Amino acid sequence: MVYPIIMYGDPVLRKRAQDIKEGSLEVKQIAEDMFETMYAASGIGLAAPQIGKDIRMFVVDGSVLEDEPGMQEFKKVFINAEIIEEDEDHEEMEEGCLSIPNIREKVTRPFSIRIKYFDENWNAHDEEYEGMKARIIQHEYDHIEGVLFIDYLTPLKKRLLKGKLNDISRGEVDTEYRIAAPLRK
């Protein structure tokens, strides 16, 4: 099932998502729907709040970034993720977001991270990621923490984007995918 992507301004994007209790939800079906929704929107990551679900779950698939080493096999489901370590070295790179379409800005993030999570089969993982994989994970992890990439921008940059962000909240934005805008009339 392809869900509409929740747009900037919806309160679900600003809440810290709830932990999932094993057996309480059909996480395999939710993951399948999230991948389908992400592919329909040409994304490489999608967090549950972006489809209106207040749960700590996100999916990633970096296989479209074929020039990046190791991305072909980088397809994962993260449940109840917790970043437990961040590198002191940081890297700046341009980011965008399906919930904030047509806006891309430079964001500085740790180069590598260590994260604990469960997969869709409730297997526990404790893994380290670096480079682009770490960046994608951090971006999606921020979503389950109620943080958006624009929160890393300077106050001036945020003021300059205010009009575009208001348009997005009203659904006045062109996308190739279905959206749900909080202020759409």
C-alpha positions as CSV (number, residue, x, y, z in Angstrom):
1,M,0.0,0.0,0.0
2,V,1.4,3.4,-1.0
3,Y,0.7,6.0,1.6
4,P,0.7,9.8,1.0
5,I,3.8,11.5,2.4
6,I,3.1,13.8,5.4
7,M,4.2,17.3,4.6
8,Y,6.1,19.8,6.8
9,G,3.9,21.5,9.4
10,D,2.0,18.3,10.5
11,P,2.5,17.8,14.3
12,V,3.4,14.1,13.8
13,L,6.7,15.2,12.3
14,R,7.6,17.1,15.5
15,K,6.8,14.4,18.0
16,R,9.2,11.8,19.4
17,A,7.8,8.6,18.1
18,Q,6.7,5.7,20.4
19,D,8.6,2.5,20.9
20,I,7.0,-0.6,19.3
21,K,6.3,-3.6,21.5
22,E,7.2,-6.9,19.9
23,G,4.0,-8.5,18.6
24,S,1.9,-5.4,18.9
25,L,2.0,-4.4,15.2
26,E,2.5,-6.2,11.9
27,V,5.9,-4.7,11.4
28,K,6.7,-6.7,8.3
29,Q,3.6,-5.4,6.5
30,I,4.3,-1.8,7.7
31,A,7.9,-2.2,6.4
32,E,6.6,-3.5,3.1
33,D,4.2,-0.6,2.8
34,M,6.9,1.9,3.8
35,F,9.3,0.5,1.1
36,E,6.6,0.7,-1.5
37,T,5.7,4.3,-0.5
38,M,9.4,5.3,-0.5
39,Y,10.0,3.8,-4.0
40,A,6.9,5.6,-5.3
41,A,8.4,8.9,-4.1
42,S,11.9,8.0,-5.4
43,G,13.3,8.2,-1.8
44,I,16.2,6.4,-0.2
45,G,14.8,6.5,3.3
46,L,11.4,6.9,5.0
47,A,10.4,7.1,8.6
48,A,7.0,6.0,10.0
49,P,6.0,9.6,11.0
50,Q,6.3,10.5,7.3
51,I,3.3,8.3,6.6
52,G,1.5,9.5,9.7
53,K,2.5,6.7,12.1
54,D,3.7,7.7,15.5
55,I,6.1,4.7,15.9
56,R,9.9,4.3,16.1
57,M,10.5,2.7,12.7
58,F,12.2,3.6,9.5
59,V,13.4,2.0,6.3
60,V,16.4,2.7,4.0
61,D,17.5,1.5,0.6
62,G,20.6,3.1,-0.8
63,S,20.8,0.9,-3.9
64,V,20.0,3.8,-6.2
65,L,23.3,5.5,-5.1
66,E,25.2,3.0,-7.2
67,D,28.4,5.2,-7.3
68,E,28.7,4.9,-3.5
69,P,30.6,1.8,-2.3
70,G,28.5,-0.8,-0.5
71,M,25.1,0.8,-1.2
72,Q,23.7,-2.0,-3.4
73,E,23.2,-4.2,-0.3
74,F,22.1,-1.3,1.9
75,K,18.4,-2.1,2.4
76,K,17.2,-2.3,6.0
77,V,14.4,-1.9,8.4
78,F,15.1,-0.2,11.8
79,I,12.8,-0.6,14.7
80,N,13.2,1.1,18.1
81,A,16.6,2.4,16.9
82,E,18.9,4.2,19.3
83,I,22.1,5.9,18.2
84,I,24.6,5.1,21.0
85,E,27.8,6.6,19.6
86,E,28.7,9.4,17.2
87,D,32.0,10.2,15.6
88,E,33.7,13.4,16.6
89,D,34.6,14.0,12.9
90,H,31.8,15.7,11.0
91,E,31.0,16.1,7.3
92,E,28.8,18.6,5.5
93,M,26.6,17.5,2.7
94,E,23.4,18.6,0.9
95,E,20.2,16.9,2.1
96,G,16.6,16.9,1.1
97,C,13.5,15.3,2.5
98,L,10.3,13.8,1.1
99,S,8.3,15.8,3.7
100,I,10.0,19.0,2.7
101,P,10.0,18.7,-1.1
102,N,12.1,20.8,-3.5
103,I,14.3,22.2,-0.7
104,R,17.9,21.0,-0.4
105,E,20.4,22.5,2.1
106,K,23.8,21.6,3.5
107,V,23.7,19.8,6.8
108,T,26.7,18.9,9.0
109,R,26.5,15.4,10.6
110,P,28.9,13.0,12.3
111,F,30.8,10.9,9.8
112,S,30.2,7.6,11.6
113,I,27.7,6.3,14.1
114,R,27.0,3.2,16.2
115,I,23.3,2.2,16.4
116,K,21.2,-0.4,18.2
117,Y,18.0,-1.5,16.6
118,F,15.7,-4.5,15.8
119,D,14.9,-5.6,12.3
120,E,11.5,-6.7,11.0
121,N,12.1,-10.2,12.4
122,W,12.9,-8.7,15.9
123,N,16.5,-9.7,15.6
124,A,18.7,-7.3,17.7
125,H,21.6,-5.5,16.0
126,D,24.4,-3.3,17.2
127,E,26.2,-1.9,14.2
128,E,28.5,0.8,13.0
129,Y,28.0,2.9,9.8
130,E,30.0,5.6,8.2
131,G,29.8,8.0,5.3
132,M,26.6,8.0,3.2
133,K,25.0,5.1,5.1
134,A,25.5,6.9,8.4
135,R,24.0,10.1,7.0
136,I,20.9,8.4,5.7
137,I,20.4,6.6,9.0
138,Q,20.9,9.9,11.0
139,H,18.4,11.7,8.7
140,E,15.7,9.0,9.2
141,Y,16.6,8.6,12.9
142,D,16.0,12.4,13.4
143,H,12.4,11.8,12.0
144,I,11.6,9.4,14.9
145,E,13.0,12.0,17.3
146,G,10.8,14.7,15.9
147,V,13.7,16.5,14.2
148,L,13.9,17.7,10.6
149,F,17.0,18.5,8.6
150,I,16.0,22.2,8.4
151,D,16.5,22.3,12.2
152,Y,20.2,22.3,11.5
153,L,20.1,25.5,9.4
154,T,21.0,29.0,10.6
155,P,18.2,31.3,11.8
156,L,18.8,33.4,8.7
157,K,18.5,30.4,6.3
158,K,15.3,29.3,8.1
159,R,13.8,32.8,7.6
160,L,14.7,32.8,3.9
161,L,12.9,29.4,3.6
162,K,9.8,30.5,5.6
163,G,7.6,31.2,2.5
164,K,8.5,28.0,0.8
165,L,7.8,26.0,4.0
166,N,4.4,27.7,4.4
167,D,3.6,26.8,0.8
168,I,4.5,23.1,1.6
169,S,2.3,23.1,4.7
170,R,-0.6,24.3,2.5
171,G,0.1,21.6,-0.1
172,E,1.1,24.3,-2.7
173,V,4.1,22.2,-3.9
174,D,4.8,20.1,-7.0
175,T,5.7,16.5,-6.3
176,E,5.7,13.3,-8.2
177,Y,4.0,11.5,-5.3
178,R,0.9,11.8,-3.2
179,I,1.1,14.2,-0.2
180,A,-1.0,15.0,2.9
181,A,-0.5,18.6,3.8
182,P,-1.7,19.8,7.2
183,L,-3.1,23.2,6.0
184,R,-4.5,22.1,2.7
185,K,-7.9,23.5,2.1
